[in-house]
Amino acid sequence: MDDEHINADVVASIVEKILMNIGMTAYAKVSEILTEYNITFTDCYRKPDILNFAIKEVFDNEYLSVVEKIRTEFGKLEDENHNLAKFLQKLSE
């Protein structure tokens, strides 16, 4: 398995964990939006714009607090991995 597949799996795990910690309703709503775009949580690494849209739809003005929780989970990985940093930047827009 290459680094990009690992990154995609890590992103999916972290995003799902954060959303489930917030609440199953939020998780279900984001998952539903992703399904409408024919993507899974694993696909979000390559399509952060759709995840960004879904989080904004569900959390409205509070979306940045969700993004910050995701960023915090990555910790130092963001500094060490340029592609993860780009993902998080896109998610923050």
Backbone bond lengths (Angstrom), bond angles and torsions (degrees), N, CA, C in turn:
res aa  C-N    CA-C-N  psi(-1)  N-CA   C-N-CA  omega(-1)  CA-C   N-CA-C  phi
1 M - - - 1.444 - - 1.533 108.51 -
2 D 1.316 117.27 130.68 1.461 120.04 -178.18 1.534 111.47 -85.85
3 D 1.321 115.31 171.27 1.463 121.31 -175.98 1.528 112.82 -59.98
4 E 1.315 117.65 -36.44 1.458 120.38 -178.32 1.529 111.57 -66.55
5 H 1.330 116.85 -38.22 1.465 119.63 176.47 1.528 110.40 -67.16
6 I 1.317 115.77 -39.51 1.466 120.14 177.91 1.526 109.74 -64.29
7 N 1.329 116.93 -45.20 1.467 120.64 177.53 1.526 111.06 -57.52
8 A 1.320 116.51 -44.40 1.467 121.00 -179.57 1.526 110.78 -61.75
9 D 1.321 117.02 -41.62 1.468 120.89 179.24 1.527 111.15 -67.83
10 V 1.332 116.81 -40.19 1.467 120.83 178.87 1.530 109.90 -64.83
11 V 1.311 117.03 -45.08 1.463 121.14 178.23 1.526 109.99 -58.50
12 A 1.318 116.94 -48.02 1.466 120.65 -179.39 1.522 110.84 -58.90
13 S 1.320 116.50 -46.27 1.465 120.33 -178.54 1.520 111.72 -61.82
14 I 1.318 116.16 -45.28 1.461 120.20 -178.09 1.527 110.98 -67.45
15 V 1.312 117.75 -45.78 1.467 120.66 -179.07 1.529 109.87 -62.43
16 E 1.319 116.70 -45.64 1.461 119.36 179.66 1.533 111.27 -62.48
17 K 1.314 117.08 -42.06 1.465 121.55 179.09 1.521 110.85 -59.88
18 I 1.326 116.79 -48.79 1.463 121.04 -179.19 1.527 110.57 -60.82
19 L 1.319 116.76 -46.94 1.461 119.93 -178.91 1.523 111.71 -64.01
20 M 1.319 117.83 -40.04 1.465 120.56 177.88 1.523 111.25 -66.39
21 N 1.333 116.53 -36.48 1.473 119.44 176.77 1.522 111.35 -64.82
22 I 1.314 116.61 -34.36 1.470 120.84 177.60 1.520 109.47 -69.94
23 G 1.318 115.91 -42.10 1.468 120.32 178.67 1.514 111.51 158.58
24 M 1.289 114.98 147.52 1.462 119.76 -178.10 1.522 112.11 -66.54
25 T 1.319 117.21 -28.73 1.462 119.72 177.92 1.525 110.11 -65.08
26 A 1.322 116.56 -45.89 1.468 120.73 178.36 1.520 110.07 -61.98
27 Y 1.329 116.29 -44.68 1.466 120.84 178.29 1.532 110.29 -57.29
28 A 1.320 116.06 -47.07 1.469 120.72 -177.73 1.527 111.74 -64.13
29 K 1.332 116.57 -39.97 1.469 119.67 -179.74 1.530 111.43 -66.05
30 V 1.336 116.86 -44.38 1.468 119.61 178.23 1.526 109.35 -64.06
31 S 1.312 117.12 -43.77 1.463 121.34 179.20 1.528 111.26 -59.35
32 E 1.314 116.18 -40.12 1.465 121.02 178.76 1.527 111.26 -63.15
33 I 1.320 116.57 -43.35 1.470 120.13 178.56 1.527 110.28 -63.38
34 L 1.326 117.06 -43.96 1.467 119.92 178.32 1.516 110.67 -60.08
35 T 1.328 116.62 -41.17 1.462 121.19 179.13 1.526 110.99 -62.03
36 E 1.328 117.10 -37.78 1.466 120.94 177.35 1.531 111.40 -60.47
37 Y 1.336 116.31 -28.92 1.465 121.86 177.84 1.529 112.09 -95.89
38 N 1.327 115.87 10.12 1.468 122.70 178.28 1.527 113.10 58.09
39 I 1.335 115.93 39.86 1.460 119.41 175.22 1.526 109.63 -130.03
40 T 1.326 114.94 161.54 1.462 122.14 176.47 1.525 108.32 -109.57
41 F 1.320 116.16 177.03 1.463 119.23 176.73 1.531 110.75 -61.91
42 T 1.315 117.66 -33.83 1.465 120.93 178.42 1.528 111.03 -64.23
43 D 1.317 117.24 -34.58 1.467 121.44 179.28 1.528 112.81 -70.01
44 C 1.321 117.45 -17.99 1.466 121.33 -176.66 1.522 112.38 -61.46
45 Y 1.308 117.45 -28.58 1.465 120.25 178.58 1.523 110.20 -60.14
46 R 1.321 116.47 -39.95 1.464 120.83 -179.56 1.528 112.48 -87.56
47 K 1.335 116.56 -16.06 1.466 121.11 -178.43 1.531 110.02 -132.06
48 P 1.328 116.63 61.42 1.470 119.25 -176.71 1.523 113.22 -64.27
49 D 1.329 117.24 -22.59 1.462 119.76 179.39 1.526 111.53 -63.67
50 I 1.328 117.24 -34.85 1.465 120.07 178.96 1.527 109.73 -72.72
51 L 1.323 117.66 -41.16 1.463 119.97 175.78 1.520 110.11 -62.92
52 N 1.318 117.42 -41.36 1.458 122.19 176.84 1.532 110.30 -56.77
53 F 1.315 116.12 -47.32 1.465 121.61 178.41 1.526 110.69 -60.00
54 A 1.331 116.94 -45.99 1.462 121.38 -177.67 1.528 111.01 -63.01
55 I 1.323 116.59 -44.20 1.466 119.99 179.84 1.528 110.73 -64.56
56 K 1.326 116.88 -40.33 1.465 120.31 177.37 1.534 111.09 -64.19
57 E 1.322 116.84 -40.13 1.464 120.76 179.33 1.527 111.25 -62.86
58 V 1.316 116.39 -41.68 1.463 120.88 -175.50 1.523 112.15 -80.73
59 F 1.329 117.08 -40.19 1.462 120.52 -172.44 1.526 114.26 -106.11
60 D 1.319 117.54 -5.98 1.460 122.91 177.65 1.535 111.09 51.23
61 N 1.300 118.97 -125.00 1.464 122.06 -175.65 1.523 113.74 -69.16
62 E 1.320 118.08 -11.21 1.461 122.54 -179.00 1.527 112.52 -93.53
63 Y 1.330 117.32 5.91 1.462 119.69 -174.30 1.527 112.90 -60.32
64 L 1.334 117.46 -33.60 1.461 119.32 -179.10 1.529 112.56 -65.82
65 S 1.319 117.08 -29.40 1.468 118.91 176.73 1.529 110.17 -67.94
66 V 1.319 117.19 -33.92 1.467 121.28 176.46 1.526 109.44 -69.19
67 V 1.312 116.82 -44.01 1.465 121.17 178.36 1.532 109.97 -60.84
68 E 1.326 116.50 -39.50 1.468 120.36 179.35 1.525 111.27 -64.75
69 K 1.321 117.37 -37.23 1.468 121.02 176.25 1.528 109.99 -64.26
70 I 1.319 116.53 -40.72 1.471 120.90 177.76 1.522 109.23 -64.09
71 R 1.320 117.11 -46.85 1.468 122.42 179.80 1.529 110.75 -58.45
72 T 1.309 116.75 -43.12 1.464 121.44 -179.92 1.524 111.13 -61.36
73 E 1.313 117.22 -38.56 1.469 121.04 178.99 1.527 111.65 -62.99
74 F 1.318 116.89 -32.43 1.467 119.82 179.52 1.520 111.94 -72.28
75 G 1.320 116.08 -27.26 1.455 119.68 178.47 1.518 111.92 54.47
76 K 1.316 116.06 -131.25 1.465 121.85 -176.07 1.518 113.42 -75.08
77 L 1.330 117.68 -11.36 1.469 119.43 178.47 1.522 111.35 -58.05
78 E 1.327 115.97 -34.18 1.465 120.16 179.85 1.523 110.84 -60.79
79 D 1.330 116.84 -39.75 1.461 121.05 -179.89 1.523 112.03 -70.62
80 E 1.316 116.15 -30.37 1.460 121.32 -174.72 1.533 113.54 -90.63
81 N 1.320 116.89 -15.74 1.454 120.25 -173.96 1.527 109.58 -128.30
82 H 1.307 115.64 107.46 1.472 122.01 -176.95 1.531 111.77 -59.04
83 N 1.325 117.66 -39.36 1.468 120.62 -178.45 1.527 112.18 -67.74
84 L 1.324 116.94 -37.51 1.463 119.42 175.53 1.520 110.56 -67.03
85 A 1.316 117.06 -37.63 1.465 120.91 177.12 1.526 110.34 -62.05
86 K 1.330 117.21 -42.23 1.470 121.04 177.79 1.531 110.31 -63.89
87 F 1.331 117.09 -41.93 1.462 121.48 177.68 1.532 109.87 -57.32
88 L 1.325 116.40 -49.65 1.457 120.53 -178.30 1.519 112.40 -65.59
89 Q 1.316 116.81 -34.62 1.469 120.42 177.01 1.524 110.27 -64.10
90 K 1.314 116.62 -45.81 1.464 121.18 179.69 1.542 110.87 -63.64
91 L 1.327 115.13 -37.98 1.449 120.47 -179.95 1.532 111.45 -66.74
92 S 1.310 117.06 -27.38 1.457 122.58 -177.05 1.531 114.09 -82.87
93 E 1.305 117.22 -11.20 1.473 120.42 -175.00 1.519 112.58 -69.83
